[in-house]
Amino acid sequence: MQDYLDPRNAEGMPNLADSTFAMDFLISVKSGIRNYGFAITETTNPELRRILTKQLEAALDLHGEISDLMIKNKWLHPYNFKDQYPIDLKGAETAVQIAQMTLFPNDTDRGGMFATPNE
């Protein structure tokens, strides 16, 4: 990809972005589920344990909803590695392409545009 401003290079990007956001959300929810589990086992207060358990159940439900959405949109194939591998590979390749782009000029000297402190 030479010209990242060319609209042709954005083809398929909305779907790729949506799947990336969904995966990030799924990973965050998984982290929250793990943290709720730890918190429940560390507290001795019955009321706090009840509240945390309720939040854990809500997080588990949310995880199911996000997973179902991703499976429905073919962004996630948890039971079929052959279908999931190309999706993960495409995401990794896109990340590498973005990382290799020259997004900023090499020369960042502002040439006196900012005030110079007293010398």
N, C-alpha and C positions, 0 to 999 in steps of 0.2 A: 504494500500500500504506500504509494508515493505521496499522493495529495489527500490528506485527511479531511480537507474542506470540501472535496468533491462529493456531492450528494450520492453518487453511485456507490461510494464506500460505506454509506449508512444503510444499505439494503439489508434487511433482516435484523437490524439493530434493535428496533422496538421489542421484538419477540425475545431476542437475546438479553436485553436489559430486564424485561419482565421476569424471565426465568432466573436471572441472577439475583434480582431483588427478592424473589420468592425463596430461593435457596438461602440467602442471607437471613431472611426472616425465620425460616425453618431452623437454621442453626442456632439463632438467638433463642428461640423458644425451647429448643433442646437444652441449651445451657441453663435457662431458667428452670426447667423441670429438674435438672440435676441439682441446682442450688436449693430448690424447695425441698427436695429429698434430704439433702444435708441439713438444712435448717430444722426440718421436722424432727430429725433424730437428735439434734443438739438442744432442743428446748424442753423444759420440764413444765412449763405453764400450759395447762390443758386448753385454755381459751386460745392462746397463741397457736398451739398445735392444731386446733380445729380450724382456725383461719388459714393457716398455711396449707392444711390438707385441702381446703376448699379451693384455694388458689392453684394448688398442684393439679387438682381435677380439671379446673378451667384451662390450665396450660396444656394438659393432655388432650382435651377436646380441641383446642386451637391447633395443636400439632397435627391431629387427625384431619382437620379441615384444610390446612395448608398442604399436607401430603396428598389429599384427595384432589385438590385443585391442580397440583403439579402433575399428578398422574393423568388427570383428565386432559391437560394441555400437552401431554407428552414431553414434559420437562424432566420427569423423574420416572425411572423404571427400576424400582427397588427389587424386583424379582427376576430381572432379565439383564444380565451383565452385557450381553452382546448388543442390546439396544442402548444401554446407558453409556458404554464406553465412548462411542462417537460424540455424544453430547459433551462429556467431560473433556475429551480431546479438543473439540471445537472451542470450548471455553478457555482452555489453557493456551491454545494457539492465538486466540483473540487477545488474551492478556499480554502475551509476549509481543504481538504486533503493536499494541498500544504502548507498551513500555519502550519499544524501539523508535517511536515517533519523536521527531524533534519538535517539541511543542513550544519551546522558548529559544530565543536567539542565544548563540554562544557568548556574545558580548553583551553583558548586562550593565556595563558602565553607563551611568546616567548622565555623565558629562556635565556635572554641576547643576543638575535639576533640583537637588536637595540642598538645604542649607548646610554649610560646613561648620562644625563646632569651632569655637575659638582655638587657635593653635598656639 
